[in-house]
Amino acid sequence: MILEYFMILLLLLMVGLAIYAVETKDLLASVIAAGFVSLVASIVYLYLQAPDVAMTEAAIGAGLTTLIFIIAIRKTERRER
């Protein structure tokens, strides 16, 4: 029962972070929020007993993709005009 509430909380957190990532004007904050969405998704996959998918999501989705976007932002302008 308590794990179901935890899952609902994680899913609501994911939706909130995704909305923040889309709506914010600061590109770095948007990329970090999207990285946290991937990190929360990996926790959800772990809860659903898919540790291989969770590790892949954490490594690729939260780690590598976020790093590539941050490097791209450093080479361009950070804020939208």
Contact map, one row per residue, 1 for C-alpha under 8 A:
111110000000000000000000000000000000000000000000000000000000000000000000000000000
111111000000000000000000000000000000000000000000000000000000000000000000000000000
111111100000000000000000000000000000000000000000000000000000000000000000000000000
111111110000000000000000000000000000000000000000000000000000000000000000000000000
111111111000000000000000000000000000000000000000000000000000000000000000000000000
011111111100000000000000000000000000000000000000000000000000000000000000000000000
001111111110000000000000000000000000000000010000000000000000000000000000000000000
000111111111000000000000000000000000000000000000000000000000000000000000000000000
000011111111100000000000000000000000000000000000000000000000000000000000000000000
000001111111110000000000000000000000000100010000000000000000000000000000000000000
000000111111111000000000000000000000000000000000000000000000000000000000000000000
000000011111111100000000000000000000000000000000000000000000000000000000000000000
000000001111111110000000000000000000000100000000000000000000000000000000000000000
000000000111111111000000000000000001100110000000000000000000000000000000000000000
000000000011111111100000000000000000000000000000000000000000000000000000000000000
000000000001111111110000000000000000000000000000000000000000000000000000000000000
000000000000111111111000000000001101100000000000000000000000000000000000000000000
000000000000011111111100000000001100100000000000000000000000000000000000000000000
000000000000001111111110000000000000000000000000000000000000000000000000000000000
000000000000000111111111000001001000000000000000000000000000000000000000000000000
000000000000000011111111000011111100000000000000000000000000000000000000000000000
000000000000000001111111000001000000000000000000000000000000000000000000000000000
000000000000000000111111100000000000000000000000000000000000000000000000000000000
000000000000000000011111111011000000000000000000000000000000000000000000000000000
000000000000000000000011111001000000000000000000000000000000000000000000000000110
000000000000000000000001111111000000000000000000000000000000000000000000000001110
000000000000000000000001111111100000000000000000000000000000000000000000100001110
000000000000000000000000011111110000000000000000000000000000000000000100100001000
000000000000000000001001011111111000000000000000000000000000000000000000000000000
000000000000000000011101111111111100000000000000000000000000000000000000000000000
000000000000000000001000001111111110000000000000000000000000000001001100000000000
000000000000000000001000000111111111000000000000000000000000000001000000000000000
000000000000000011011000000011111111100000000000000000000000000000000000000000000
000000000000000011001000000001111111110000000000000000000000010001000000000000000
000000000000000000000000000000111111111000000000000000000000111011000000000000000
000000000000010010000000000000011111111100000000000000000000010000000000000000000
000000000000010011000000000000001111111110000000000000000000010000000000000000000
000000000000000000000000000000000111111111000000000000001100110000000000000000000
000000000000000000000000000000000011111111100000000000001100110000000000000000000
000000000100110000000000000000000001111111110000000000000000000000000000000000000
000000000000010000000000000000000000111111111000000001001000000000000000000000000
000000000000000000000000000000000000011111111100000011101100000000000000000000000
000000000000000000000000000000000000001111111110000001000000000000000000000000000
000000100100000000000000000000000000000111111111000001000000000000000000000000000
000000000000000000000000000000000000000011111111111011000000000000000000000000000
000000000000000000000000000000000000000001111111111011000000000000000000000000000
000000000000000000000000000000000000000000111111110000000000000000000000000000000
000000000000000000000000000000000000000000011111110000000000000000000000000000000
000000000000000000000000000000000000000000001111111000000000000000000000000000000
000000000000000000000000000000000000000000001111111111000000000000000000000000000
000000000000000000000000000000000000000000001100111111100000000000000000000000000
000000000000000000000000000000000000000000000000011111110000000000000000000000000
000000000000000000000000000000000000000001001100011111111000000000000000000000000
000000000000000000000000000000000000000011111100011111111100000000000000000000000
000000000000000000000000000000000000000001000000001111111110000000000000000000000
000000000000000000000000000000000000000000000000000111111111100000000000000000000
000000000000000000000000000000000000011011000000000011111111110000000000000000000
000000000000000000000000000000000000011001000000000001111111111000000000000000000
000000000000000000000000000000000000000000000000000000111111111100000000000000000
000000000000000000000000000000000000000000000000000000011111111110000000000000000
000000000000000000000000000000000010011000000000000000011111111111000000000000000
000000000000000000000000000000000111111000000000000000001111111111000000000000000
000000000000000000000000000000000010000000000000000000000111111111100000000000000
000000000000000000000000000000000000000000000000000000000011111111110000000000000
000000000000000000000000000000000010000000000000000000000001111111111000000000000
000000000000000000000000000000110110000000000000000000000000111111111100000000000
000000000000000000000000000000000000000000000000000000000000001111111110000000000
000000000000000000000000000000000000000000000000000000000000000111111111000000000
000000000000000000000000000000100000000000000000000000000000000011111111100000000
000000000000000000000000000100100000000000000000000000000000000001111111110000000
000000000000000000000000000000000000000000000000000000000000000000111111111000000
000000000000000000000000000000000000000000000000000000000000000000011111111100000
000000000000000000000000001100000000000000000000000000000000000000001111111111000
000000000000000000000000000000000000000000000000000000000000000000000111111111000
000000000000000000000000000000000000000000000000000000000000000000000011111110000
000000000000000000000000000000000000000000000000000000000000000000000001111111000
000000000000000000000000000000000000000000000000000000000000000000000000111111110
000000000000000000000000011100000000000000000000000000000000000000000000110111110
000000000000000000000000111000000000000000000000000000000000000000000000000011111
000000000000000000000000111000000000000000000000000000000000000000000000000011111
000000000000000000000000000000000000000000000000000000000000000000000000000000111
